[in-house]
Amino acid sequence: MPTVKLRAATILGEYEQAQTELVGKAVILSDGKAGTVESVWLDEMHGLRIFIRGHDGKWPICTIKFMQPD
C-alpha cells in the first residue's frame, strides 16, 4: 500500500478507536462541565474534539477527565 494511503488508513483507524472509547462515557472538563460524550470530531485545526450532551460547543480531547465510579 502506498505510504499516503497507509497513513490515511492509520488515522481513520485511530479515529474510530477514539470514538469507540469515548462515546457514551461520562467525563468532566477542566472548566467543571460534566456529562456524557455524545460525539467525536476530527478537526483539521484543533485535532480531536468532543461534544458533551447538554452543553453547547466542542472541546479539545485534552480538556477531559474520565469520571470515576463511586
PQR file with spaces between the fields and no chain letter, atoms N, CA, C, O and H, PARSE charges and radii, in Angstrom:
ATOM       1  N    MET     1       0.855   -1.173    0.000 -0.4000 1.5000
ATOM       2  CA   MET     1       0.000    0.000    0.000 -0.0000 2.0000
ATOM       3  C    MET     1       0.903    1.238    0.000  0.5500 1.7000
ATOM       4  O    MET     1       1.851    1.302    0.782 -0.5500 1.4000
ATOM       5  N    PRO     2       0.625    2.216   -0.859 -0.5600 1.5000
ATOM       6  CA   PRO     2       1.434    3.443   -0.865  0.2800 2.0000
ATOM       7  C    PRO     2       1.418    4.117    0.511  0.5500 1.7000
ATOM       8  O    PRO     2       0.451    3.995    1.262 -0.5500 1.4000
ATOM       9  N    THR     3       2.492    4.820    0.824 -0.4000 1.5000
ATOM      10  CA   THR     3       2.668    5.446    2.130 -0.0000 2.0000
ATOM      11  C    THR     3       1.504    6.366    2.512  0.5500 1.7000
ATOM      12  O    THR     3       1.043    6.337    3.654 -0.5500 1.4000
ATOM      13  H    THR     3       3.278    4.918    0.214  0.4000 1.0000
ATOM      14  N    VAL     4       1.031    7.173    1.576 -0.4000 1.5000
ATOM      15  CA   VAL     4      -0.065    8.113    1.867 -0.0000 2.0000
ATOM      16  C    VAL     4      -1.329    7.352    2.251  0.5500 1.7000
ATOM      17  O    VAL     4      -2.003    7.731    3.209 -0.5500 1.4000
ATOM      18  H    VAL     4       1.405    7.196    0.649  0.4000 1.0000
ATOM      19  N    LYS     5      -1.659    6.305    1.539 -0.4000 1.5000
ATOM      20  CA   LYS     5      -2.858    5.520    1.859 -0.0000 2.0000
ATOM      21  C    LYS     5      -2.708    4.828    3.200  0.5500 1.7000
ATOM      22  O    LYS     5      -3.675    4.725    3.954 -0.5500 1.4000
ATOM      23  H    LYS     5      -1.111    5.997    0.761  0.4000 1.0000
ATOM      24  N    LEU     6      -1.524    4.360    3.505 -0.4000 1.5000
ATOM      25  CA   LEU     6      -1.275    3.708    4.783 -0.0000 2.0000
ATOM      26  C    LEU     6      -1.453    4.703    5.924  0.5500 1.7000
ATOM      27  O    LEU     6      -2.070    4.371    6.937 -0.5500 1.4000
ATOM      28  H    LEU     6      -0.738    4.444    2.893  0.4000 1.0000
ATOM      29  N    ARG     7      -0.926    5.912    5.778 -0.4000 1.5000
ATOM      30  CA   ARG     7      -1.093    6.947    6.803 -0.0000 2.0000
ATOM      31  C    ARG     7      -2.559    7.299    6.993  0.5500 1.7000
ATOM      32  O    ARG     7      -3.026    7.425    8.125 -0.5500 1.4000
ATOM      33  H    ARG     7      -0.425    6.181    4.955  0.4000 1.0000
ATOM      34  N    ALA     8      -3.285    7.459    5.902 -0.4000 1.5000
ATOM      35  CA   ALA     8      -4.709    7.791    5.979 -0.0000 2.0000
ATOM      36  C    ALA     8      -5.484    6.672    6.674  0.5500 1.7000
ATOM      37  O    ALA     8      -6.347    6.940    7.510 -0.5500 1.4000
ATOM      38  H    ALA     8      -2.906    7.357    4.982  0.4000 1.0000
ATOM      39  N    ALA     9      -5.183    5.445    6.337 -0.4000 1.5000
ATOM      40  CA   ALA     9      -5.851    4.302    6.964 -0.0000 2.0000
ATOM      41  C    ALA     9      -5.547    4.255    8.461  0.5500 1.7000
ATOM      42  O    ALA     9      -6.425    3.927    9.259 -0.5500 1.4000
ATOM      43  H    ALA     9      -4.481    5.227    5.658  0.4000 1.0000
ATOM      44  N    THR    10      -4.323    4.575    8.845 -0.4000 1.5000
ATOM      45  CA   THR    10      -3.934    4.600   10.259 -0.0000 2.0000
ATOM      46  C    THR    10      -4.699    5.675   11.012  0.5500 1.7000
ATOM      47  O    THR    10      -5.201    5.433   12.110 -0.5500 1.4000
ATOM      48  H    THR    10      -3.610    4.841    8.196  0.4000 1.0000
ATOM      49  N    ILE    11      -4.788    6.868   10.421 -0.4000 1.5000
ATOM      50  CA   ILE    11      -5.521    7.971   11.050 -0.0000 2.0000
ATOM      51  C    ILE    11      -6.990    7.598   11.241  0.5500 1.7000
ATOM      52  O    ILE    11      -7.545    7.807   12.319 -0.5500 1.4000
ATOM      53  H    ILE    11      -4.380    7.065    9.530  0.4000 1.0000
ATOM      54  N    LEU    12      -7.614    7.052   10.216 -0.4000 1.5000
ATOM      55  CA   LEU    12      -9.020    6.674   10.311 -0.0000 2.0000
ATOM      56  C    LEU    12      -9.239    5.570   11.338  0.5500 1.7000
ATOM      57  O    LEU    12     -10.234    5.577   12.063 -0.5500 1.4000
ATOM      58  H    LEU    12      -7.162    6.882    9.340  0.4000 1.0000
ATOM      59  N    GLY    13      -8.315    4.630   11.396 -0.4000 1.5000
ATOM      60  CA   GLY    13      -8.409    3.560   12.385 -0.0000 2.0000
ATOM      61  C    GLY    13      -8.324    4.094   13.808  0.5500 1.7000
ATOM      62  O    GLY    13      -9.080    3.666   14.680 -0.5500 1.4000
ATOM      63  H    GLY    13      -7.507    4.625   10.807  0.4000 1.0000
ATOM      64  N    GLU    14      -7.412    5.022   14.044 -0.4000 1.5000
ATOM      65  CA   GLU    14      -7.272    5.628   15.372 -0.0000 2.0000
ATOM      66  C    GLU    14      -8.496    6.468   15.722  0.5500 1.7000
ATOM      67  O    GLU    14      -8.928    6.478   16.875 -0.5500 1.4000
ATOM      68  H    GLU    14      -6.798    5.369   13.335  0.4000 1.0000
ATOM      69  N    TYR    15      -9.057    7.169   14.743 -0.4000 1.5000
ATOM      70  CA   TYR    15     -10.262    7.967   14.962 -0.0000 2.0000
ATOM      71  C    TYR    15     -11.423    7.057   15.370  0.5500 1.7000
ATOM      72  O    TYR    15     -12.146    7.368   16.316 -0.5500 1.4000
ATOM      73  H    TYR    15      -8.706    7.160   13.806  0.4000 1.0000
ATOM      74  N    GLU    16     -11.605    5.955   14.676 -0.4000 1.5000
ATOM      75  CA   GLU    16     -12.670    5.004   15.016 -0.0000 2.0000
ATOM      76  C    GLU    16     -12.463    4.435   16.418  0.5500 1.7000
ATOM      77  O    GLU    16     -13.428    4.256   17.161 -0.5500 1.4000
ATOM      78  H    GLU    16     -11.017    5.702   13.907  0.4000 1.0000
ATOM      79  N    GLN    17     -11.220    4.152   16.781 -0.4000 1.5000
ATOM      80  CA   GLN    17     -10.919    3.644   18.118 -0.0000 2.0000
ATOM      81  C    GLN    17     -11.258    4.685   19.180  0.5500 1.7000
ATOM      82  O    GLN    17     -11.802    4.344   20.230 -0.5500 1.4000
ATOM      83  H    GLN    17     -10.436    4.298   16.178  0.4000 1.0000
ATOM      84  N    ALA    18     -10.940    5.946   18.915 -0.4000 1.5000
ATOM      85  CA   ALA    18     -11.263    7.024   19.854 -0.0000 2.0000
ATOM      86  C    ALA    18     -12.773    7.143   20.033  0.5500 1.7000
ATOM      87  O    ALA    18     -13.247    7.331   21.153 -0.5500 1.4000
ATOM      88  H    ALA    18     -10.498    6.223   18.062  0.4000 1.0000
ATOM      89  N    GLN    19     -13.530    7.038   18.949 -0.4000 1.5000
ATOM      90  CA   GLN    19     -14.989    7.079   19.046 -0.0000 2.0000
ATOM      91  C    GLN    19     -15.489    5.952   19.928  0.5500 1.7000
ATOM      92  O    GLN    19     -16.322    6.172   20.808 -0.5500 1.4000
ATOM      93  H    GLN    19     -13.145    6.885   18.039  0.4000 1.0000
ATOM      94  N    THR    20     -14.991    4.757   19.702 -0.4000 1.5000
ATOM      95  CA   THR    20     -15.411    3.595   20.475 -0.0000 2.0000
ATOM      96  C    THR    20     -15.121    3.788   21.963  0.5500 1.7000
ATOM      97  O    THR    20     -15.942    3.431   22.808 -0.5500 1.4000
ATOM      98  H    THR    20     -14.315    4.578   18.988  0.4000 1.0000
ATOM      99  N    GLU    21     -13.972    4.344   22.279 -0.4000 1.5000
ATOM     100  CA   GLU    21     -13.567    4.517   23.671 -0.0000 2.0000
ATOM     101  C    GLU    21     -14.244    5.695   24.359  0.5500 1.7000
ATOM     102  O    GLU    21     -14.368    5.685   25.584 -0.5500 1.4000
ATOM     103  H    GLU    21     -13.305    4.635   21.592  0.4000 1.0000
ATOM     104  N    LEU    22     -14.687    6.713   23.619 -0.4000 1.5000
ATOM     105  CA   LEU    22     -15.200    7.932   24.237 -0.0000 2.0000
ATOM     106  C    LEU    22     -16.715    8.085   24.223  0.5500 1.7000
ATOM     107  O    LEU    22     -17.291    8.514   25.223 -0.5500 1.4000
ATOM     108  H    LEU    22     -14.586    6.721   22.624  0.4000 1.0000
ATOM     109  N    VAL    23     -17.378    7.747   23.121 -0.4000 1.5000
ATOM     110  CA   VAL    23     -18.817    7.981   23.013 -0.0000 2.0000
ATOM     111  C    VAL    23     -19.550    7.148   24.067  0.5500 1.7000
ATOM     112  O    VAL    23     -19.352    5.938   24.182 -0.5500 1.4000
ATOM     113  H    VAL    23     -16.910    7.398   22.309  0.4000 1.0000
ATOM     114  N    GLY    24     -20.397    7.833   24.829 -0.4000 1.5000
ATOM     115  CA   GLY    24     -21.166    7.191   25.890 -0.0000 2.0000
ATOM     116  C    GLY    24     -20.483    7.212   27.247  0.5500 1.7000
ATOM     117  O    GLY    24     -21.078    6.775   28.232 -0.5500 1.4000
ATOM     118  H    GLY    24     -20.558    8.816   24.736  0.4000 1.0000
ATOM     119  N    LYS    25     -19.257    7.706   27.330 -0.4000 1.5000
ATOM     120  CA   LYS    25     -18.527    7.752   28.596 -0.0000 2.0000
ATOM     121  C    LYS    25     -18.805    9.066   29.331  0.5500 1.7000
ATOM     122  O    LYS    25     -18.959   10.117   28.708 -0.5500 1.4000
ATOM     123  H    LYS    25     -18.774    8.061   26.530  0.4000 1.0000
ATOM     124  N    ALA    26     -18.866    8.991   30.663 -0.4000 1.5000
ATOM     125  CA   ALA    26     -19.037   10.182   31.493 -0.0000 2.0000
ATOM     126  C    ALA    26     -17.680   10.847   31.668  0.5500 1.7000
ATOM     127  O    ALA    26     -16.689   10.186   31.978 -0.5500 1.4000
ATOM     128  H    ALA    26     -18.741    8.138   31.169  0.4000 1.0000
ATOM     129  N    VAL    27     -17.643   12.166   31.467 -0.4000 1.5000
ATOM     130  CA   VAL    27     -16.398   12.919   31.575 -0.0000 2.0000
ATOM     131  C    VAL    27     -16.634   14.227   32.321  0.5500 1.7000
ATOM     132  O    VAL    27     -17.766   14.691   32.463 -0.5500 1.4000
ATOM     133  H    VAL    27     -18.448   12.703   31.216  0.4000 1.0000
ATOM     134  N    ILE    28     -15.540   14.805   32.791 -0.4000 1.5000
ATOM     135  CA   ILE    28     -15.541   16.141   33.384 -0.0000 2.0000
ATOM     136  C    ILE    28     -14.523   16.969   32.613  0.5500 1.7000
ATOM     137  O    ILE    28     -13.390   16.532   32.407 -0.5500 1.4000
ATOM     138  H    ILE    28     -14.621   14.428   32.677  0.4000 1.0000
ATOM     139  N    LEU    29     -14.926   18.171   32.185 -0.4000 1.5000
ATOM     140  CA   LEU    29     -13.990   19.074   31.507 -0.0000 2.0000
ATOM     141  C    LEU    29     -13.179   19.839   32.541  0.5500 1.7000
ATOM     142  O    LEU    29     -13.582   19.951   33.699 -0.5500 1.4000
ATOM     143  H    LEU    29     -15.846   18.526   32.352  0.4000 1.0000
ATOM     144  N    SER    30     -12.052   20.357   32.124 -0.4000 1.5000
ATOM     145  CA   SER    30     -11.190   21.121   33.028 -0.0000 2.0000
ATOM     146  C    SER    30     -11.880   22.376   33.555  0.5500 1.7000
ATOM     147  O    SER    30     -11.462   22.913   34.580 -0.5500 1.4000
ATOM     148  H    SER    30     -11.725   20.266   31.183  0.4000 1.0000
ATOM     149  N    ASP    31     -12.937   22.862   32.876 -0.4000 1.5000
ATOM     150  CA   ASP    31     -13.658   24.046   33.362 -0.0000 2.0000
ATOM     151  C    ASP    31     -14.836   23.678   34.265  0.5500 1.7000
ATOM     152  O    ASP    31     -15.605   24.557   34.653 -0.5500 1.4000
ATOM     153  H    ASP    31     -13.277   22.426   32.043  0.4000 1.0000
ATOM     154  N    GLY    32     -14.994   22.389   34.608 -0.4000 1.5000
ATOM     155  CA   GLY    32     -16.030   21.953   35.533 -0.0000 2.0000
ATOM     156  C    GLY    32     -17.290   21.403   34.894  0.5500 1.7000
ATOM     157  O    GLY    32     -18.108   20.806   35.594 -0.5500 1.4000
ATOM     158  H    GLY    32     -14.369   21.674   34.292  0.4000 1.0000
ATOM     159  N    LYS    33     -17.480   21.576   33.595 -0.4000 1.5000
ATOM     160  CA   LYS    33     -18.644   20.996   32.936 -0.0000 2.0000
ATOM     161  C    LYS    33     -18.514   19.474   32.983  0.5500 1.7000
ATOM     162  O    LYS    33     -17.416   18.928   32.872 -0.5500 1.4000
ATOM     163  H    LYS    33     -16.814   22.060   33.027  0.4000 1.0000
ATOM     164  N    ALA    34     -19.652   18.802   33.149 -0.4000 1.5000
ATOM     165  CA   ALA    34     -19.631   17.346   33.205 -0.0000 2.0000
ATOM     166  C    ALA    34     -20.786   16.798   32.390  0.5500 1.7000
ATOM     167  O    ALA    34     -21.813   17.459   32.233 -0.5500 1.4000
ATOM     168  H    ALA    34     -20.543   19.245   33.239  0.4000 1.0000
ATOM     169  N    GLY    35     -20.621   15.606   31.878 -0.4000 1.5000
ATOM     170  CA   GLY    35     -21.675   14.964   31.118 -0.0000 2.0000
ATOM     171  C    GLY    35     -21.153   13.760   30.369  0.5500 1.7000
ATOM     172  O    GLY    35     -20.071   13.244   30.648 -0.5500 1.4000
ATOM     173  H    GLY    35     -19.787   15.069   32.005  0.4000 1.0000
ATOM     174  N    THR    36     -21.946   13.328   29.417 -0.4000 1.5000
ATOM     175  CA   THR    36     -21.635   12.148   28.623 -0.0000 2.0000
ATOM     176  C    THR    36     -21.219   12.566   27.225  0.5500 1.7000
ATOM     177  O    THR    36     -21.868   13.408   26.605 -0.5500 1.4000
ATOM     178  H    THR    36     -22.825   13.747   29.190  0.4000 1.0000
ATOM     179  N    VAL    37     -20.146   11.984   26.728 -0.4000 1.5000
ATOM     180  CA   VAL    37     -19.673   12.281   25.375 -0.0000 2.0000
ATOM     181  C    VAL    37     -20.703   11.749   24.388  0.5500 1.7000
ATOM     182  O    VAL    37     -21.023   10.561   24.383 -0.5500 1.4000
ATOM     183  H    VAL    37     -19.618   11.300   27.232  0.4000 1.0000
ATOM     184  N    GLU    38     -21.213   12.645   23.557 -0.4000 1.5000
ATOM     185  CA   GLU    38     -22.222   12.268   22.567 -0.0000 2.0000
ATOM     186  C    GLU    38     -21.598   11.992   21.204  0.5500 1.7000
ATOM     187  O    GLU    38     -22.049   11.103   20.482 -0.5500 1.4000
ATOM     188  H    GLU    38     -20.953   13.610   23.562  0.4000 1.0000
ATOM     189  N    SER    39     -20.563   12.751   20.852 -0.4000 1.5000
ATOM     190  CA   SER    39     -19.918   12.527   19.555 -0.0000 2.0000
ATOM     191  C    SER    39     -18.493   13.063   19.582  0.5500 1.7000
ATOM     192  O    SER    39     -18.101   13.828   20.463 -0.5500 1.4000
ATOM     193  H    SER    39     -20.197   13.473   21.439  0.4000 1.0000
ATOM     194  N    VAL    40     -17.727   12.621   18.568 -0.4000 1.5000
ATOM     195  CA   VAL    40     -16.318   12.970   18.435 -0.0000 2.0000
ATOM     196  C    VAL    40     -16.094   13.492   17.024  0.5500 1.7000
ATOM     197  O    VAL    40     -16.638   12.943   16.066 -0.5500 1.4000
ATOM     198  H    VAL    40     -18.045   11.999   17.852  0.4000 1.0000
ATOM     199  N    TRP    41     -15.290   14.557   16.889 -0.4000 1.5000
ATOM     200  CA   TRP    41     -14.946   15.123   15.584 -0.0000 2.0000
ATOM     201  C    TRP    41     -13.446   15.147   15.423  0.5500 1.7000
ATOM     202  O    TRP    41     -12.700   15.241   16.397 -0.5500 1.4000
ATOM     203  H    TRP    41     -14.848   15.002   17.667  0.4000 1.0000
ATOM     204  N    LEU    42     -13.020   15.062   14.191 -0.4000 1.5000
ATOM     205  CA   LEU    42     -11.614   15.277   13.862 -0.0000 2.0000
ATOM     206  C    LEU    42     -11.547   16.613   13.142  0.5500 1.7000
ATOM     207  O    LEU    42     -11.991   16.737   12.001 -0.5500 1.4000
ATOM     208  H    LEU    42     -13.627   14.985   13.400  0.4000 1.0000
ATOM     209  N    ASP    43     -10.991   17.610   13.813 -0.4000 1.5000
ATOM     210  CA   ASP    43     -10.914   18.976   13.321 -0.0000 2.0000
ATOM     211  C    ASP    43      -9.503   19.221   12.800  0.5500 1.7000
ATOM     212  O    ASP    43      -8.531   19.033   13.532 -0.5500 1.4000
ATOM     213  H    ASP    43     -10.630   17.510   14.740  0.4000 1.0000
ATOM     214  N    GLU    44      -9.384   19.635   11.553 -0.4000 1.5000
ATOM     215  CA   GLU    44      -8.056   19.808   10.946 -0.0000 2.0000
ATOM     216  C    GLU    44      -7.218   20.892   11.627  0.5500 1.7000
ATOM     217  O    GLU    44      -5.992   20.886   11.513 -0.5500 1.4000
ATOM     218  H    GLU    44     -10.173   19.788   10.958  0.4000 1.0000
ATOM     219  N    MET    45      -7.861   21.815   12.328 -0.4000 1.5000
ATOM     220  CA   MET    45      -7.113   22.872   13.001 -0.0000 2.0000
ATOM     221  C    MET    45      -6.827   22.562   14.470  0.5500 1.7000
ATOM     222  O    MET    45      -5.810   22.994   15.011 -0.5500 1.4000
ATOM     223  H    MET    45      -8.857   21.820   12.420  0.4000 1.0000
ATOM     224  N    HIS    46      -7.725   21.811   15.115 -0.4000 1.5000
ATOM     225  CA   HIS    46      -7.615   21.605   16.558 -0.0000 2.0000
ATOM     226  C    HIS    46      -7.414   20.141   16.968  0.5500 1.7000
ATOM     227  O    HIS    46      -7.186   19.858   18.144 -0.5500 1.4000
ATOM     228  H    HIS    46      -8.552   21.459   14.676  0.4000 1.0000
ATOM     229  N    GLY    47      -7.494   19.239   16.039 -0.4000 1.5000
ATOM     230  CA   GLY    47      -7.345   17.817   16.379 -0.0000 2.0000
ATOM     231  C    GLY    47      -8.660   17.206   16.814  0.5500 1.7000
ATOM     232  O    GLY    47      -9.723   17.600   16.334 -0.5500 1.4000
ATOM     233  H    GLY    47      -7.680   19.470   15.084  0.4000 1.0000
ATOM     234  N    LEU    48      -8.592   16.257   17.709 -0.4000 1.5000
ATOM     235  CA   LEU    48      -9.776   15.538   18.165 -0.0000 2.0000
ATOM     236  C    LEU    48     -10.566   16.402   19.133  0.5500 1.7000
ATOM     237  O    LEU    48     -10.017   16.935   20.097 -0.5500 1.4000
ATOM     238  H    LEU    48      -7.729   15.937   18.099  0.4000 1.0000
ATOM     239  N    ARG    49     -11.875   16.538   18.866 -0.4000 1.5000
ATOM     240  CA   ARG    49     -12.762   17.336   19.707 -0.0000 2.0000
ATOM     241  C    ARG    49     -13.980   16.506   20.063  0.5500 1.7000
ATOM     242  O    ARG    49     -14.354   15.587   19.334 -0.5500 1.4000
ATOM     243  H    ARG    49     -12.321   16.105   18.083  0.4000 1.0000
ATOM     244  N    ILE    50     -14.602   16.839   21.202 -0.4000 1.5000
ATOM     245  CA   ILE    50     -15.774   16.101   21.661 -0.0000 2.0000
ATOM     246  C    ILE    50     -16.954   17.040   21.871  0.5500 1.7000
ATOM     247  O    ILE    50     -16.783   18.239   22.088 -0.5500 1.4000
ATOM     248  H    ILE    50     -14.298   17.585   21.794  0.4000 1.0000
ATOM     249  N    PHE    51     -18.154   16.471   21.801 -0.4000 1.5000
ATOM     250  CA   PHE    51     -19.386   17.174   22.145 -0.0000 2.0000
ATOM     251  C    PHE    51     -19.988   16.448   23.332  0.5500 1.7000
ATOM     252  O    PHE    51     -20.140   15.226   23.314 -0.5500 1.4000
ATOM     253  H    PHE    51     -18.293   15.496   21.624  0.4000 1.0000
ATOM     254  N    ILE    52     -20.330   17.210   24.367 -0.4000 1.5000
ATOM     255  CA   ILE    52     -20.906   16.629   25.578 -0.0000 2.0000
ATOM     256  C    ILE    52     -22.390   16.946   25.610  0.5500 1.7000
ATOM     257  O    ILE    52     -22.792   18.103   25.481 -0.5500 1.4000
ATOM     258  H    ILE    52     -20.207   18.202   24.382  0.4000 1.0000
ATOM     259  N    ARG    53     -23.195   15.917   25.780 -0.4000 1.5000
ATOM     260  CA   ARG    53     -24.653   16.060   25.812 -0.0000 2.0000
ATOM     261  C    ARG    53     -25.049   17.120   26.843  0.5500 1.7000
ATOM     262  O    ARG    53     -24.601   17.082   27.989 -0.5500 1.4000
ATOM     263  H    ARG    53     -22.869   14.978   25.884  0.4000 1.0000
ATOM     264  N    GLY    54     -25.897   18.070   26.419 -0.4000 1.5000
ATOM     265  CA   GLY    54     -26.412   19.097   27.308 -0.0000 2.0000
ATOM     266  C    GLY    54     -25.579   20.365   27.393  0.5500 1.7000
ATOM     267  O    GLY    54     -25.966   21.308   28.083 -0.5500 1.4000
ATOM     268  H    GLY    54     -26.261   18.101   25.488  0.4000 1.0000
ATOM     269  N    HIS    55     -24.445   20.408   26.705 -0.4000 1.5000
ATOM     270  CA   HIS    55     -23.587   21.600   26.727 -0.0000 2.0000
ATOM     271  C    HIS    55     -23.290   22.025   25.296  0.5500 1.7000
ATOM     272  O    HIS    55     -22.914   21.202   24.462 -0.5500 1.4000
ATOM     273  H    HIS    55     -24.131   19.642   26.144  0.4000 1.0000
ATOM     274  N    ASP    56     -23.460   23.310   25.017 -0.4000 1.5000
ATOM     275  CA   ASP    56     -23.145   23.822   23.684 -0.0000 2.0000
ATOM     276  C    ASP    56     -21.639   23.892   23.497  0.5500 1.7000
ATOM     277  O    ASP    56     -20.912   24.270   24.416 -0.5500 1.4000
ATOM     278  H    ASP    56     -23.766   23.979   25.695  0.4000 1.0000
ATOM     279  N    GLY    57     -21.175   23.534   22.325 -0.4000 1.5000
ATOM     280  CA   GLY    57     -19.762   23.657   21.983 -0.0000 2.0000
ATOM     281  C    GLY    57     -19.075   22.314   21.808  0.5500 1.7000
ATOM     282  O    GLY    57     -19.625   21.255   22.111 -0.5500 1.4000
ATOM     283  H    GLY    57     -21.766   23.227   21.579  0.4000 1.0000
ATOM     284  N    LYS    58     -17.859   22.404   21.311 -0.4000 1.5000
ATOM     285  CA   LYS    58     -16.995   21.242   21.114 -0.0000 2.0000
ATOM     286  C    LYS    58     -15.690   21.543   21.839  0.5500 1.7000
ATOM     287  O    LYS    58     -15.178   22.660   21.759 -0.5500 1.4000
ATOM     288  H    LYS    58     -17.412   23.265   21.065  0.4000 1.0000
ATOM     289  N    TRP    59     -15.152   20.559   22.540 -0.4000 1.5000
ATOM     290  CA   TRP    59     -13.953   20.772   23.330 -0.0000 2.0000
ATOM     291  C    TRP    59     -12.827   19.862   22.880  0.5500 1.7000
ATOM     292  O    TRP    59     -13.061   18.743   22.422 -0.5500 1.4000
ATOM     293  H    TRP    59     -15.568   19.652   22.605  0.4000 1.0000
ATOM     294  N    PRO    60     -11.592   20.357   23.016 -0.5600 1.5000
ATOM     295  CA   PRO    60     -10.440   19.514   22.690  0.2800 2.0000
ATOM     296  C    PRO    60     -10.392   18.316   23.642  0.5500 1.7000
ATOM     297  O    PRO    60     -10.757   18.428   24.812 -0.5500 1.4000
ATOM     298  N    ILE    61      -9.957   17.223   23.149 -0.4000 1.5000
ATOM     299  CA   ILE    61      -9.883   15.998   23.930 -0.0000 2.0000
ATOM     300  C    ILE    61      -8.986   16.162   25.158  0.5500 1.7000
ATOM     301  O    ILE    61      -9.181   15.475   26.161 -0.5500 1.4000
ATOM     302  H    ILE    61      -9.660   17.132   22.198  0.4000 1.0000
ATOM     303  N    CYS    62      -8.017   17.053   25.089 -0.4000 1.5000
ATOM     304  CA   CYS    62      -7.072   17.237   26.202 -0.0000 2.0000
ATOM     305  C    CYS    62      -7.723   17.878   27.423  0.5500 1.7000
ATOM     306  O    CYS    62      -7.097   17.920   28.482 -0.5500 1.4000
ATOM     307  H    CYS    62      -7.858   17.611   24.274  0.4000 1.0000
ATOM     308  N    THR    63      -8.965   18.385   27.320 -0.4000 1.5000
ATOM     309  CA   THR    63      -9.604   19.064   28.445 -0.0000 2.0000
ATOM     310  C    THR    63     -10.487   18.132   29.274  0.5500 1.7000
ATOM     311  O    THR    63     -11.173   18.604   30.181 -0.5500 1.4000
ATOM     312  H    THR    63      -9.474   18.352   26.460  0.4000 1.0000
ATOM     313  N    ILE    64     -10.495   16.828   28.997 -0.4000 1.5000
ATOM     314  CA   ILE    64     -11.398   15.936   29.733 -0.0000 2.0000
ATOM     315  C    ILE    64     -10.650   15.050   30.720  0.5500 1.7000
ATOM     316  O    ILE    64      -9.466   14.745   30.579 -0.5500 1.4000
ATOM     317  H    ILE    64      -9.938   16.445   28.260  0.4000 1.0000
ATOM     318  N    LYS    65     -11.424   14.658   31.731 -0.4000 1.5000
ATOM     319  CA   LYS    65     -11.012   13.620   32.663 -0.0000 2.0000
ATOM     320  C    LYS    65     -12.191   12.652   32.729  0.5500 1.7000
ATOM     321  O    LYS    65     -13.346   13.077   32.678 -0.5500 1.4000
ATOM     322  H    LYS    65     -12.386   14.906   31.846  0.4000 1.0000
ATOM     323  N    PHE    66     -11.908   11.364   32.841 -0.4000 1.5000
ATOM     324  CA   PHE    66     -12.993   10.400   32.983 -0.0000 2.0000
ATOM     325  C    PHE    66     -13.484   10.415   34.420  0.5500 1.7000
ATOM     326  O    PHE    66     -12.688   10.484   35.357 -0.5500 1.4000
ATOM     327  H    PHE    66     -10.970   11.020   32.882  0.4000 1.0000
ATOM     328  N    MET    67     -14.801   10.350   34.591 -0.4000 1.5000
ATOM     329  CA   MET    67     -15.368   10.305   35.929 -0.0000 2.0000
ATOM     330  C    MET    67     -15.121    8.913   36.496  0.5500 1.7000
ATOM     331  O    MET    67     -15.232    7.916   35.782 -0.5500 1.4000
ATOM     332  H    MET    67     -15.448   10.294   33.830  0.4000 1.0000
ATOM     333  N    GLN    68     -14.789    8.850   37.770 -0.4000 1.5000
ATOM     334  CA   GLN    68     -14.547    7.573   38.430 -0.0000 2.0000
ATOM     335  C    GLN    68     -15.852    7.084   39.063  0.5500 1.7000
ATOM     336  O    GLN    68     -16.566    7.870   39.686 -0.5500 1.4000
ATOM     337  H    GLN    68     -14.698    9.659   38.350  0.4000 1.0000
ATOM     338  N    PRO    69     -16.172    5.787   38.909 -0.5600 1.5000
ATOM     339  CA   PRO    69     -17.379    5.257   39.556  0.2800 2.0000
ATOM     340  C    PRO    69     -17.228    5.315   41.073  0.5500 1.7000
ATOM     341  O    PRO    69     -16.121    5.209   41.601 -0.5500 1.4000
ATOM     342  N    ASP    70     -18.359    5.485   41.772 -0.4000 1.5000
ATOM     343  CA   ASP    70     -18.330    5.525   43.246 -0.0000 2.0000
ATOM     344  C    ASP    70     -18.036    4.179   43.836  0.5500 1.7000
ATOM     345  O    ASP    70     -17.975    4.040   45.058 -0.5500 1.4000
ATOM     346  H    ASP    70     -19.259    5.572   41.343  0.4000 1.0000
